[in-house]
Each structure stands twice: as structure tokens, then as C-alpha cells.
Amino acid sequence: MRTALLASVLLLATGCASEPDVDATVHISNVRFDPQEVSIPLGGTVEWQFDDEGLLHEVHADGVFDSGVNGDSTFRFTFDTPGDVEYHCSIHPYMSGTIHVS
């Protein structure tokens, strides 16, 4: 029992239970997505970094993902379906972007 507990702690400490690698990063600042378009491989992960001086945003693609309202954190999503995914900020609908998954 003690050995199993120690093995679990070691797995967590070595990063085996960490989040997926990021294939593309989108910065949210100055009320825009930068870059607006990114290309990733199938199974790739995109990370959105909310850095707009606390201004609230919500990254959203209908039926695919929703970051929830956020002002100063990050949101990651892994894409398991090929194609183009258009997304926007539901608070600022003029903010939009595209993820190309191939």
C-alpha cells in the first residue's frame, strides 16, 4: 500500500499527469485575438491567454467549446475533429478567430 502511494506521488511530481502540450497560443489583449488564425495538427491543443487588463471575454465556438467568462487566466482546448473552427468572444462579438485543424 505504501509503495503504491509513493508511486502515485512520483507520477504526479514528474509531470505524467500534466496538461497536454500546447500547439498554438492565442493572446487576448487590446480587445482582439492575436493571431486571429492558427493551424494545428489533429489532436492539437490551443491555449488562449486572457491578458486584457482584467477586461472580461468569453471564447466560444458553437457546439465545440466555451471558455466561460474570464479576465485574467488561460483556457485550453484539444481539437479531435479536422476542419476549420470559427470562434468569437460572446461579450465582444466583433472579436473572432479561426482554428485550422488538419
Protein Blocks (a to p, Z undefined) as FASTA:
>chain_A
ZZmmmmmmmmmmnopmcccddfbdcddeehiacdfbdcddehiacdddddeehiacdddd
ehiacebjafbbcdddddfbgcddddddfklmmbccddddZZ
